[in-house]
Amino acid sequence: MKNLLIWVLLSLATRSAQGQDEGIRFVAGTWNEVQTQAKKLGKPIFVFGTSEHCSPCHEMEKTTLREAAAGAYFNDKFVSYRLDLEKGEGIGFAKQHDIVGFPTYLFFAADGTLLHRSSSGKPAAALVTDGETAFNPALAFYGLQRRYQAGERSAAFLYLYATASAAAGATMKTSPAEEVVAAYMKTQSTGQLRTEKNLRLLYKHSSPQVDLFFLQNQAAFGPFYTPTEIRQKADGIISSLAFEAGVAKNAVAFQQVKQLIAGNFADTARATSLATIQFMEGGHDWIPYTQATLRYSQYPNPDLYTLTKTVKYVKYMGNELGPVRQQEALRLALQLMPVILKQKKDYYNTLLHAEILHQLHQEANALAVAREAISLAQSKQEPTDEANKLVASIQAAQKE
């Protein structure tokens, strides 16, 4: 019996170790220690740059980084190192390598030379492709960067560098993407820019030149992207321009945004409404901002993110208006909640509803909605800490 128990324990331990070996094994220690280990082994280094506040990073750690395909490749080819870029030596590492977003993947040669860079959440096959690209000087980001800095400007080369910049530049403060894409576009005729290869390249980038081309040529992207994808990108361009105009409180710039909408959108009313929201947000004009969102909410399929963001901004920043006008803004925000909850009635949106009611001193309603939020969370075995705190706060207010 004793021997059987020992065998079972050894079997479980072996299975546990095999499970751990399925994904990427990250070494411990400081960055200097990792470099020393890589040199000793003669192996390149893969750095997974993460942050505790990065949702895509957490998703990568739960899925891709644990997959056998990723582990088999990276454990064989690289010394892999996980580094929190918002803590300890990770802060200096991020500054040194111009990292302003997560996740970021960096690939170094054994001697410390930077080979390749990419970003965003991705499946195991795509991450393995990143690793393979690091060994290909014709495709690796830093190899292309060095060639560009040496003066290479052929169309074929610029296309490769622009493609690599789309993946790498997303988490860089000083991305070369805008400059490189502009240089590439100069090598192409108007007809060439409308080829599938170029349209797919331009879709991944954003710059004043690229954005204007996209708005003026939305129909050309139709065969390769869905109407929703095209609309979302066009909305994003207009929203960004309107927000910048709002921050600068530049009414002339906002009029130019409206002119772009008039010339390049079929549904000009909806697009103008969305742009107005962003303009008001940029200028912290919270009551007109919420009124604009209310108008936008009446269009078919309003963007849920835009609606919930408005309510959250009023909740957190409405105090800039003073007590009386803050209450006015909150009453407007409350009118958005039925539209939000119709699209997605979950714990977080229901809790947001209760928080707005609480700020409006509608304590009985707030308590009922907060308890509903708790029930929704419990049904999905989610934590209810925030809702529990809100209930306590409401009950304390009721006793005053």
C-alpha positions as CSV (number, residue, x, y, z in Angstrom):
1,M,0.0,0.0,0.0
2,K,2.9,2.3,0.9
3,N,4.6,1.6,-2.4
4,L,1.4,2.3,-4.3
5,L,1.0,5.7,-2.6
6,I,4.6,6.6,-3.4
7,W,3.9,5.6,-7.1
8,V,0.8,7.8,-7.2
9,L,2.6,10.8,-5.7
10,L,5.5,10.4,-8.1
11,S,3.1,10.1,-11.0
12,L,1.2,13.3,-10.0
13,A,4.5,15.2,-9.6
14,T,5.6,14.0,-13.1
15,R,2.4,15.2,-14.6
16,S,2.6,18.5,-12.8
17,A,6.1,19.0,-14.1
18,Q,5.1,18.1,-17.6
19,G,2.2,20.6,-17.4
20,Q,4.6,23.3,-16.4
21,D,6.8,22.4,-19.4
22,E,4.0,22.9,-21.9
23,G,4.3,26.6,-22.0
24,I,7.2,29.1,-22.2
25,R,9.6,28.8,-19.2
26,F,10.6,32.2,-18.0
27,V,13.9,32.5,-16.1
28,A,14.2,34.5,-12.9
29,G,16.8,37.1,-11.9
30,T,17.8,40.5,-13.0
31,W,18.2,41.7,-16.6
32,N,22.0,41.6,-16.2
33,E,21.8,38.0,-14.9
34,V,19.6,37.0,-17.8
35,Q,22.1,38.5,-20.3
36,T,25.0,36.6,-18.6
37,Q,23.0,33.4,-18.8
38,A,22.2,33.9,-22.5
39,K,25.8,34.6,-23.3
40,K,26.9,31.5,-21.5
41,L,24.4,29.3,-23.3
42,G,24.9,31.1,-26.6
43,K,21.1,31.7,-27.0
44,P,19.1,34.8,-27.9
45,I,16.8,36.4,-25.4
46,F,13.0,36.8,-25.7
47,V,11.6,39.5,-23.4
48,F,7.9,39.5,-22.6
49,G,7.2,43.1,-21.4
50,T,4.1,43.3,-19.3
51,S,2.3,45.2,-16.6
52,E,-0.2,44.3,-13.9
53,H,-2.6,46.8,-15.4
54,C,-2.5,45.2,-18.9
55,S,-5.5,43.1,-19.7
56,P,-4.1,41.7,-23.0
57,C,-0.9,40.7,-21.1
58,H,-3.0,38.7,-18.5
59,E,-4.8,37.1,-21.4
60,M,-1.5,36.1,-23.0
61,E,-0.3,34.6,-19.8
62,K,-3.4,32.6,-19.4
63,T,-3.5,31.3,-23.0
64,T,-0.7,31.8,-25.5
65,L,2.3,31.6,-23.2
66,R,1.0,28.3,-21.7
67,E,0.5,26.6,-25.1
68,A,2.6,23.7,-26.0
69,A,3.4,25.1,-29.4
70,A,4.8,28.3,-27.9
71,G,6.7,26.4,-25.2
72,A,8.3,23.9,-27.6
73,Y,9.6,26.7,-29.8
74,F,10.7,29.3,-27.3
75,N,12.2,26.9,-24.7
76,D,14.4,25.5,-27.5
77,K,15.4,28.7,-29.2
78,F,15.5,31.4,-26.5
79,V,16.2,32.3,-23.0
80,S,12.8,33.8,-22.1
81,Y,12.4,36.6,-19.5
82,R,9.2,38.1,-18.2
83,L,9.6,41.8,-17.0
84,D,7.0,44.1,-15.5
85,L,7.8,47.4,-17.2
86,E,6.1,49.5,-14.5
87,K,8.1,48.2,-11.6
88,G,11.7,48.1,-10.4
89,E,14.3,47.8,-13.1
90,G,11.5,47.3,-15.7
91,I,10.9,51.1,-15.5
92,G,14.4,51.9,-16.7
93,F,14.3,49.1,-19.3
94,A,11.1,50.5,-20.7
95,K,12.6,54.0,-21.0
96,Q,15.8,52.7,-22.5
97,H,13.8,50.8,-25.2
98,D,11.1,53.4,-25.8
99,I,8.3,51.2,-24.5
100,V,5.0,53.0,-23.7
101,G,2.5,50.2,-24.1
102,F,2.0,46.5,-23.3
103,P,2.5,43.8,-24.1
104,T,5.7,44.4,-25.9
105,Y,7.9,41.6,-27.2
106,L,11.7,42.2,-27.7
107,F,14.1,39.8,-29.2
108,F,17.9,40.1,-28.5
109,A,20.9,38.3,-29.9
110,A,23.0,36.4,-27.4
111,D,25.4,39.4,-27.4
112,G,22.6,41.8,-26.5
113,T,22.0,43.2,-30.0
114,L,18.4,44.1,-30.6
115,L,16.9,42.0,-33.4
116,H,13.2,42.3,-33.5
117,R,10.2,43.9,-31.8
118,S,6.4,43.4,-31.9
119,S,3.3,44.0,-29.7
120,S,-0.3,43.1,-29.0
121,G,-2.1,40.0,-27.9
122,K,-1.8,37.1,-30.3
123,P,-2.1,33.3,-30.7
124,A,0.8,31.0,-30.3
125,A,1.4,30.6,-34.0
126,A,1.8,34.4,-34.4
127,L,4.2,34.6,-31.5
128,V,6.3,31.8,-32.9
129,T,6.3,33.7,-36.2
130,D,7.7,36.7,-34.3
131,G,10.5,34.5,-33.0
132,E,11.3,33.2,-36.4
133,T,11.3,36.7,-37.9
134,A,13.9,37.8,-35.3
135,F,16.4,35.5,-37.1
136,N,15.6,36.9,-40.5
137,P,17.5,40.2,-41.2
138,A,15.3,40.9,-44.2
139,L,12.2,41.1,-42.0
140,A,13.3,41.8,-38.4
141,F,12.4,45.3,-37.2
142,Y,15.7,46.5,-36.0
143,G,17.6,45.1,-39.0
144,L,15.2,47.1,-41.2
145,Q,15.6,50.2,-39.0
146,R,19.4,50.0,-39.4
147,R,19.0,49.8,-43.2
148,Y,16.7,52.8,-43.2
149,Q,19.1,54.8,-41.1
150,A,21.8,53.9,-43.6
151,G,19.7,55.5,-46.4
152,E,18.0,52.7,-48.1
153,R,14.7,53.9,-49.7
154,S,13.6,51.4,-52.4
155,A,9.8,50.8,-52.6
156,A,10.2,47.1,-51.7
157,F,12.3,47.9,-48.7
158,L,10.0,50.7,-47.4
159,Y,7.0,48.3,-47.7
160,L,8.8,45.8,-45.5
161,Y,9.8,48.4,-43.0
162,A,6.3,49.9,-42.9
163,T,4.8,46.5,-42.3
164,A,7.2,45.8,-39.4
165,S,6.6,49.2,-38.0
166,A,2.8,48.5,-37.8
167,A,3.5,45.7,-35.4
168,A,6.4,47.3,-33.5
169,G,5.3,50.9,-33.4
170,A,2.1,50.3,-31.4
171,T,4.0,50.4,-28.1
172,M,6.7,52.9,-29.1
173,K,6.6,56.6,-28.2
174,T,8.8,57.5,-31.2
175,S,7.5,55.1,-33.8
176,P,9.1,55.5,-37.3
177,A,5.8,54.3,-38.8
178,E,4.4,57.7,-39.9
179,E,7.7,58.8,-41.6
180,V,8.2,55.4,-43.3
181,V,4.7,55.1,-44.6
182,A,4.8,58.6,-46.0
183,A,8.0,57.8,-47.8
184,Y,6.5,54.6,-49.1
185,M,3.3,56.3,-50.3
186,K,5.5,58.7,-52.4
187,T,6.8,55.7,-54.4
188,Q,3.3,54.6,-55.3
189,S,0.8,56.0,-57.9
190,T,-2.8,56.6,-56.9
191,G,-3.7,53.4,-58.7
192,Q,-1.0,51.4,-56.9
193,L,-2.1,52.7,-53.5
194,R,-5.5,51.0,-54.2
195,T,-4.1,47.5,-54.7
196,E,-5.0,45.0,-52.0
197,K,-1.4,44.8,-50.7
198,N,-1.3,48.6,-50.1
199,L,-4.8,48.9,-48.8
200,R,-4.1,46.3,-46.2
201,L,-0.9,48.0,-45.2
202,L,-2.5,51.4,-44.9
203,Y,-5.4,50.1,-42.9
204,K,-3.0,49.2,-40.1
205,H,-1.5,52.7,-39.9
206,S,-2.6,56.1,-38.8
207,S,-1.2,59.5,-39.7
208,P,-2.7,62.6,-41.2
209,Q,-1.8,61.5,-44.7
210,V,-3.0,57.9,-44.3
211,D,-6.2,58.9,-42.5
212,L,-7.1,61.4,-45.2
213,F,-6.5,58.7,-47.8
214,F,-8.7,56.2,-45.9
215,L,-11.6,58.7,-45.5
216,Q,-11.5,59.6,-49.2
217,N,-11.2,56.0,-50.3
218,Q,-13.4,54.0,-47.9
219,A,-15.1,52.1,-50.8
220,A,-11.8,50.8,-52.0
221,F,-11.3,49.0,-48.7
222,G,-14.7,47.3,-49.0
223,P,-13.5,44.0,-50.6
224,F,-11.1,43.4,-47.8
225,Y,-12.8,44.6,-44.6
226,T,-16.3,44.4,-43.3
227,P,-18.6,47.5,-43.2
228,T,-18.3,47.5,-39.4
229,E,-14.5,47.5,-39.6
230,I,-14.4,50.4,-42.1
231,R,-17.0,52.4,-40.1
232,Q,-15.1,51.9,-36.8
233,K,-11.8,53.0,-38.4
234,A,-13.5,56.1,-40.0
235,D,-15.2,56.9,-36.7
236,G,-11.9,56.6,-34.9
237,I,-10.2,59.0,-37.3
238,I,-12.9,61.6,-37.0
239,S,-13.1,61.2,-33.2
240,S,-9.4,61.7,-32.7
241,L,-9.4,64.9,-34.8
242,A,-12.4,66.2,-33.0
243,F,-10.9,65.4,-29.6
244,E,-7.7,67.2,-30.5
245,A,-9.7,70.3,-31.6
246,G,-11.6,70.2,-28.3
247,V,-8.4,70.0,-26.2
248,A,-7.2,73.1,-28.1
249,K,-10.7,74.7,-27.9
250,N,-10.2,75.3,-31.6
251,A,-13.7,75.9,-33.2
252,V,-12.1,76.4,-36.6
253,A,-10.4,73.0,-36.5
254,F,-13.7,71.4,-35.5
255,Q,-15.4,73.0,-38.5
256,Q,-12.8,71.4,-40.6
257,V,-13.6,68.0,-39.1
258,K,-17.3,68.6,-40.0
259,Q,-16.3,69.4,-43.5
260,L,-14.4,66.1,-43.7
261,I,-17.5,64.3,-42.5
262,A,-19.7,66.1,-45.0
263,G,-17.4,65.0,-47.9
264,N,-16.7,61.4,-46.8
265,F,-19.5,60.0,-44.8
266,A,-22.9,58.7,-46.0
267,D,-24.5,59.1,-42.6
268,T,-23.2,62.6,-41.8
269,A,-25.6,63.2,-38.9
270,R,-24.4,60.2,-36.9
271,A,-20.7,60.9,-37.6
272,T,-21.2,64.6,-36.7
273,S,-22.9,63.6,-33.5
274,L,-20.0,61.3,-32.6
275,A,-17.4,64.0,-33.4
276,T,-19.3,66.5,-31.3
277,I,-19.0,64.2,-28.3
278,Q,-15.3,64.0,-28.7
279,F,-14.9,67.7,-29.2
280,M,-16.8,68.4,-26.0
281,E,-14.9,65.7,-24.1
282,G,-11.6,67.3,-25.2
283,G,-12.7,70.6,-23.8
284,H,-14.2,69.2,-20.6
285,D,-17.6,70.7,-21.4
286,W,-19.4,68.0,-19.5
287,I,-23.0,69.1,-19.9
288,P,-22.9,69.6,-23.7
289,Y,-20.8,66.5,-23.8
290,T,-23.5,64.4,-22.2
291,Q,-26.2,66.1,-24.2
292,A,-24.3,65.2,-27.4
293,T,-24.0,61.6,-26.2
294,L,-27.8,61.5,-25.6
295,R,-28.4,62.6,-29.1
296,Y,-25.9,60.0,-30.4
297,S,-27.6,57.2,-28.3
298,Q,-30.8,57.6,-30.4
299,Y,-29.0,56.4,-33.6
300,P,-29.2,52.6,-34.4
301,N,-26.5,50.5,-32.7
302,P,-24.7,53.3,-30.8
303,D,-21.2,52.4,-29.7
304,L,-21.4,51.0,-26.1
305,Y,-18.0,52.2,-25.2
306,T,-18.9,55.8,-26.1
307,L,-22.0,55.6,-24.0
308,T,-20.4,54.1,-20.9
309,K,-17.4,56.3,-21.1
310,T,-19.7,59.4,-21.0
311,V,-21.4,58.2,-17.8
312,K,-18.1,57.3,-16.2
313,Y,-16.6,60.7,-17.1
314,V,-19.6,62.5,-15.6
315,K,-19.3,60.3,-12.6
316,Y,-15.6,61.0,-12.0
317,M,-15.1,64.5,-13.4
318,G,-18.5,66.2,-13.1
319,N,-17.3,67.8,-9.9
320,E,-15.4,70.2,-12.1
321,L,-18.8,71.9,-12.7
322,G,-19.7,72.7,-9.1
323,P,-22.5,71.0,-7.1
324,V,-25.5,72.3,-9.0
325,R,-24.3,71.8,-12.5
326,Q,-22.8,68.4,-11.5
327,Q,-26.3,67.2,-10.6
328,E,-27.6,68.4,-13.9
329,A,-24.9,66.5,-15.7
330,L,-25.6,63.4,-13.6
331,R,-29.3,63.6,-14.5
332,L,-28.4,63.6,-18.1
333,A,-26.0,60.7,-17.7
334,L,-28.8,58.7,-15.9
335,Q,-30.9,58.9,-19.1
336,L,-28.1,57.0,-20.9
337,M,-28.4,54.0,-18.6
338,P,-31.4,52.3,-20.2
339,V,-29.7,52.3,-23.6
340,I,-26.5,50.9,-22.0
341,L,-28.3,48.2,-20.0
342,K,-30.3,47.2,-23.1
343,Q,-27.1,46.5,-24.9
344,K,-25.3,44.9,-22.0
345,K,-26.8,44.3,-18.6
346,D,-23.9,42.9,-16.6
347,Y,-22.4,43.5,-13.1
348,Y,-20.3,46.5,-14.1
349,N,-22.9,48.4,-16.0
350,T,-25.5,47.7,-13.3
351,L,-23.1,48.9,-10.7
352,L,-22.4,52.1,-12.7
353,H,-26.2,52.7,-12.7
354,A,-26.3,52.3,-8.9
355,E,-23.3,54.7,-8.5
356,I,-25.0,57.4,-10.6
357,L,-28.2,57.0,-8.6
358,H,-26.2,57.3,-5.4
359,Q,-24.5,60.5,-6.6
360,L,-28.0,61.9,-7.3
361,H,-29.0,61.0,-3.7
362,Q,-31.7,58.6,-5.0
363,E,-30.7,56.2,-2.2
364,A,-33.6,53.7,-2.3
365,N,-33.3,53.2,-6.0
366,A,-29.5,53.1,-5.7
367,L,-29.6,50.4,-3.1
368,A,-32.0,48.2,-5.1
369,V,-29.8,48.5,-8.2
370,A,-26.6,47.8,-6.2
371,R,-28.1,44.6,-4.8
372,E,-29.1,43.6,-8.4
373,A,-25.5,44.1,-9.4
374,I,-24.4,41.8,-6.6
375,S,-26.8,39.2,-7.7
376,L,-25.5,39.4,-11.3
377,A,-21.9,39.0,-10.1
378,Q,-22.8,36.1,-7.8
379,S,-24.6,34.3,-10.6
380,K,-21.2,34.3,-12.5
381,Q,-19.1,33.8,-9.4
382,E,-17.4,37.2,-9.9
383,P,-16.2,39.4,-7.0
384,T,-18.6,41.9,-5.5
385,D,-16.3,44.1,-3.5
386,E,-17.1,47.4,-5.2
387,A,-20.8,46.8,-5.0
388,N,-20.6,45.8,-1.3
389,K,-18.8,49.0,-0.6
390,L,-21.4,51.0,-2.4
391,V,-24.2,49.3,-0.4
392,A,-22.5,50.3,2.8
393,S,-22.1,53.9,1.5
394,I,-25.8,54.1,0.5
395,Q,-26.9,52.7,3.9
396,A,-24.8,55.2,5.7
397,A,-26.3,58.0,3.6
398,Q,-29.8,56.7,4.5
399,K,-29.1,57.0,8.2
400,E,-28.0,60.7,7.9
